[in-house]
Amino acid sequence: MPSDPKEPAGPSFGLKSHGRLSIVASAGPRELMADLRVKGAWRVKIITLFPDAFPGTLGLSLTGKALETGLWTLEALDLRLYGEGKHRNVDDTPAGGGAGMVLRADVVGEALTDAAIGTSSDRYKWPVVYLSPRGKPFDQAMAQNWAAADGLTLLCGRFEGVDQRVLDEYAVQEVSLGDFVLTGGEIAAQALIDATVRLIPRVIGNHLSTDEESFSSGLLEFPQYTRPLVWKDRVIPETLLSGHHAHIADWRRDMAERLTKERRPDLWRAYLAAQGRDPIEDQEQ
Ligand code: SAH
């Protein structure tokens, strides 16, 4: 979006909206929220230097269809448009020296003020999150909590990250996608949104499919098979073809437990504890 240096910062400033219920520039945040609440749309606002990265893969398949039909809406705020001076500077050198650049607290703060509607009122549940390798590791429970909220504001960092003061001032939660470093928060934001949006009612047609998959039960998912019945001499486990539902359920639980125990001892311990089983005893079996 071309920037007009004379245009004042405000809720509609630098906004790139997606979805059927996209923002009308004249509507105030309060009215908008009331309107959207009636329609029940979940909202995400993303502060980024690369608004064109959105909706990206979120515009495809089930999340894309749900965006089109208005089950959720996405607004990307261009951080550049909150920048300082003629060049709209958003970053500066790190205090104390060192490599790289840091996103300025004043610039990010202004964008957050615009994006974090809902946080000023107790009536709305609206987490504000900074994507950061230092953050709490993202998991399914977080996605479930966020899907149950009214919306979410995500701040995507670039360069060396964001001035600490803005994170403290706005009590921003830091959330990480994993123990690795990306060049920016945009890919992480898309992953978090995808995991969250698919838990919103009606986004995925068959609800059973989210109930049974990895993590919902605390276990990794059992292996899946489909046609052809034989492929490169490999057959489908007999139980799955038996038509005996109780046996199939037992087989799947057994496989899920076995996989979790082998691959994710951390999840396995938590699963046993949740069931009141003793991990030591279980190991001896
Ligand atoms: N200097 C920082 C890394 C900055 S990477 C550090 O060592 O912690 C630039 C931006 O990419 C970050 O501000 C963050 O928004 C995003 N990012 C990088 N890795 C990430 C991860 N694992 N999870 C979520 N966001 C990440």
Residues whose N, C-alpha, C, O or C-beta is under 5 A from the ligand:
A	BS01	SAH	L131 S132 P133 R134 L155 C156 G157 R158 F159 E160 G161 V175 S176 L177 G178 F180 V181 L182 T183 G184 G185 A188
